[in-house]
Amino acid sequence: MTIDLRPLVVFVLVATFTPGPGNIASAVMGMLYGYRRTAGFLLGIVSGYFLVMILCAFLSSTLLNVIPTVEPVLRLFGTIYILWLAFCTARANYSFSAEDRSPMLFKHGFLLQVLNPKAIVFGITLYTTFLSDIIDKPFLLSVSTVFLTVTTFCSISFWALSCVRIGGYLHLPHVRRWVNIILVTLLVYCAVTLSGLFPAS
């Protein structure tokens, strides 16, 4: 068994740390509510991701046959959910009173990842190409899913923590305006890409 670690690590890091629904949503939550109050949402994302990776790892050959049927449904619900996140972000008043602070919960993060077909496609690609040599080794498959889940947790934590400091400047109107524009644009981009209306080249 030989696994070329360099392209594997590059593929995982690029796919995990680049902007996507989970990373952008984590950034929004971190900016609005701080890292501690965002922890439940982040754990939801990580749990959903772990479930998806476990399924991809142990059912990759089966999923390759099933995915053409379920992917359009996942794309639809995933697109709707991300657009809902964009809508909520656009309406954010950035009030910091205790009554207005209601961050998204564990279930929201979990749902975001489970309805994200990009995560499924990533998992299937990973386990049918880079990690195809361990597809019949349950222990190594389990270790790989834990590694991927930890990497994802580092990614969403990085995005959330990076945006915590921005929250202190949201009392400035021009900062609020540009933050909204950038985050909503990124979320809509994720939704449009996910919908398949503009396929990647």
Buried (B, 14 or more C-beta within 10 A) or exposed (E): EEEEEEEBEEBBEEBBBEEBBBBBBBBBBBBBBBBEBBBBBBBBBBBBBBBBBBBBBBBBEEBEEEBEEEBEEBBBBBBEBBBEBBEBBEEBEBEEEEEEEEBBEBEBBBBBBBBBBBBBBBBBBBBBEBBEEBBEEEEBBEEBBEEBBEBBBEBBBBBBBBBBEBBEEBEEEEBBEEBBEEBBEBBBBBBBBBBBEEEEE
